[in-house]
Amino acid sequence: MPSVPEFLLRKLYVPGSLSSLQDGFSFILNDTLVAVTISGFTISADGAALAAENLFLQIEGSKEINSNQVSEEQPLQLSLNVPLTIRAVTQNIKPKILTIEANSKEIGLLRFSLDFRSRGLDWVKPFKKISEIGREWSKRSRVKKDPHHPIYHFTPPANWMNDPNGLVYWQGQHHLFYQHNPQEAVWGNIHWGHAVSPDLVHWKRLPIALTPSEGKPDQDGCWSGSAFMEDDTLRFFYTGVFPESVCAAFPGKGMKKLERAAHNPIIPGAPSGLKVEGFRDPVVWKEADGYYMTVGCGIAEKGGAVLLFRSGDLQTWEYLYPILSGDSRQTKPLFTGSIWECPQLFRIGSLYMLILSVYHVSKLMYSIAYLGEYRDHRFHAKSVQKIDHGEGAYYAPQSFIDHKGRRVLFGWVMEGRSETVCQRAGWAGALSLPRILTIDQKGHLHIEPVPEIDLLHQGEAISFEGILSEQFSPIAGMMPIRNHEIDLELSPGKDSLSGIRLAADEVSDEFVEISYDQKRSILTVETHYGVCDADRQNARREVAVEPGPEGKLNLKVFLDGSVIEIYAEKAAALTIRFYPDHRKKLITFGFSKGQVSAYSLKIWRMRSCFHE
Ligand code: DQQ
């Protein structure tokens, strides 16, 4: 059998495709030599072989599979010029040398190594050439025209965004920083993007505030962090990688940029003696006896934890203990995963709330809120609930006090599509609408969108009311919607299952349906596609909601391209992604099974959230 020399095999690697993930790494091979039938696949990273169950393979356009599924009976067919993405789940998220071995039917064992130490293979260059700038502008204009792209949810002009960071109201503006890859629509090469808003709903994008800097503790990324203000003096605390450390930064002149503190990192890593996975996302506050900081992590073989630190001068930090830790084996009342990200402790009414985001390999990510008491620097949790019921679509929220003294929360609206499709679209991720958090007299958490969202209404609402019945019919005329707010008041019949469906027409098998089961007090949101693939997957999310006074259920539905946020009775929020056919607009249908239900509905067209 012919054997292919290693220097030729190395050409299969797509330059620049090696990316660090939060739980491993991925890279792309593109077979340009000869089509092959692969019956076995192994990878070693820096000399350590990766277990087959931790390796995932995805041929462009097909579903991701586990490398365990590849065998002589079930070989993997690699065609010419069809990229294969390889994802490895491992703690080594920045391998220096990768060795790839594949058994092929046609040419036997293919074995080659990739050496990333010189950075020759992967160095990401800043945009320099006119052609690169031109490409970026054409990407931006493509993003603008994409009907799946939101217009009244904040996004960068193109490329990737994730967590909101450093939220603060300062000198008349709300500042939003956010995790941003300015070059691509996938996570990696993380900077802090920056934007300001006077009212939380109109945004002005500003230049990037923080850039990874070669030779500094954040040379591989400026990960999440927060703002701390004392007497109008602002400091920022963020995560430098790699290794994960706590770094500080100050506002530059006019807050145009953030300047790194001279003595970074201020905490070089997790406390010695603790076996942690992840150490990130600092938040700082002041108490009578000093400054305190929380950092999220996972304690190996136990679960997520929030570590507490203390300082007298904001420079030198002493580790105290975990103020809360979870157990990844428990599923009740909620599964809390293996790493806790973006924790934040704050007072709310007479209680304290600890919000955090639950991370666990191969599980849908979501965020939770513990309510409890905070005494003597110890947090005593009394209850826990999901912050948003759209698992896999809303993550890493951060809160702050806005210009009106309200506790406002922003989160990251995640994509439901593969990296390949995001790259093609040129963008990924959005910021949720701002939500006000309050606690009622019974100690229940209330979540509602800020009323300033009304400022984005374009003209008057169009109102409809009537009766929903078994017959599935348009209830808002044939009004097409894409970037709209729908306020629906349902007066559900006893034992009814009623609601609305957004679809191109009555018979379309592509729709999103929002229904309320009166008997069980359950709100269900379902997305459905005629043909499903990795990028368009049916989803069903449920949340228990009690109707309001007079048994009526009030829903606010914000549809913005492919982003949908639903607020029910100020008691629950649910975010979901829906990528309908580009060419068709949606119209609103109503239905009621069991018994008829009355409804009244208002629809507003929304305007863009950008000043520019
Ligand atoms: N995203 C950041 C981390 C954080 C995670 C990296 C949550 O700092 O833990 O982009 O989405």
Boltz pocket constraint, residues with backbone or C-beta under 6 A from the ligand:
constraints:
  - pocket:
      binder: B
      contacts: [[A, 162], [A, 163], [A, 179], [A, 190], [A, 223], [A, 224], [A, 225], [A, 239], [A, 280], [A, 281], [A, 341], [A, 342], [A, 357], [A, 395], [A, 396]]
      max_distance: 6.0
